[in-house]
Amino acid sequence: MEEKKVVLYIAVSVDGYIADEFGGIEWLEEAAQKGEGDNGYSVFYETVDTIVMGNATYEQVLGFDIPFPYEGKPSYVFSRTKTGKDEHVEFINSDPKTFLDRLQGDRRIWLVGGAGVLNAFMKSNTVDELRITYIPILLGKGIPLFHGGYEKTNLQLQNVKTYKEIVELHYKIER
């Protein structure tokens, strides 16, 4: 049987926000300086072969003044309004299980974000691992990583890595 593994890999403030109240993530660049190197990003990136994100995250990525960072890896954007493909991604209008069933072959899928698409994957019980990097900042308000509404989920700690002041927790979701 083909194995697909969905891994959330995301940075979050210590108080649980992935973006400020306006959707901004500028605080990540400043805070990342408290770590070392790229804080494990490039090592993780080499382990994935498929990219999944929500439309708001995709729009944010396109707004960065850099080339599309996931070039060469199949990339999918969950959207309620867009269909088809553009030069970087294919837009998905289905539920996570239908999408995953459609993918061919073994896949290690990076669930980039944001919170809405994560919530849909959590509700469909299709997330296999959580790799949450805690950034040493308290935002006080913003977009929370988890929205709830999914079943109680037990986690098994796989690893803890520190990059100076930044901590990455790696959990496997128990089934």
Secondary structure, 3 states (H helix, E strand, C coil): CCCEEEEEEEEEECCCEEECCCCCCHHHHHHHCCCCCCCCHHHHHCCCCEEEEEHHHHHHHHHCCCCCCCCCCCEEEECCCCCCECCCCEEECCCHHHHHHHCCCCEEEEEEECHHHHHHHHHCCCCCEEEEEEECCCCCCCEECCCCCCCCCCEEEEEEEEECCEEEEEEEECC
